[in-house]
Amino acid sequence: MPAIQKQLLIEAAAEVEGAEEAFAVIVQRNLMLRDKVAQLENSVRTMQTLIPANHPT
């Protein structure tokens, strides 16, 4: 294999590896955000049950 082709393959492999790492970071952030949303939803449900108990209409 000519040196230029070998170098291009090495560079392409490095780009793929970088893209995989970036994708993994995005997936992790997505999971963290989903967890935060679930926590916020739980907090809202809790507040909805507490507000009527403290402020009867």
C-alpha positions in Angstrom: 0.0 0.0 0.0 1.4 3.4 -0.9 2.4 5.7 2.0 -0.2 8.3 1.0 -3.0 5.8 1.1 -1.8 4.5 4.5 -1.7 8.0 5.8 -5.2 8.8 4.6 -6.5 5.6 6.2 -4.9 6.6 9.5 -6.4 10.0 9.3 -9.8 8.7 8.5 -9.6 6.2 11.4 -8.7 9.1 13.7 -11.6 11.1 12.5 -14.0 8.1 13.0 -12.6 7.6 16.5 -13.1 11.3 17.3 -16.6 11.2 16.0 -17.4 8.1 18.1 -16.1 9.9 21.2 -18.1 13.0 20.4 -21.2 10.9 19.9 -20.6 9.2 23.3 -20.4 12.6 25.0 -23.7 13.7 23.3 -25.4 10.5 24.4 -24.2 10.9 28.0 -25.4 14.6 28.0 -28.8 13.4 26.6 -29.1 10.9 29.4 -28.2 13.5 32.0 -30.8 15.9 30.6 -33.5 13.2 30.6 -32.7 12.5 34.2 -33.0 16.3 35.1 -36.3 16.5 33.2 -37.6 13.5 35.2 -36.5 15.1 38.4 -38.2 18.4 37.5 -41.4 16.5 36.5 -41.3 14.8 39.9 -40.8 18.1 41.7 -43.7 19.7 39.8 -46.0 16.7 40.7 -44.9 17.1 44.3 -45.6 20.8 44.3 -49.0 20.3 42.7 -50.0 18.0 45.6 -48.6 20.4 48.2 -50.1 23.6 46.9 -53.8 22.6 47.2 -53.1 21.2 50.7 -51.7 24.6 51.9 -54.0 26.8 49.9 -57.6 25.4 50.0 -60.0 27.1 47.6 
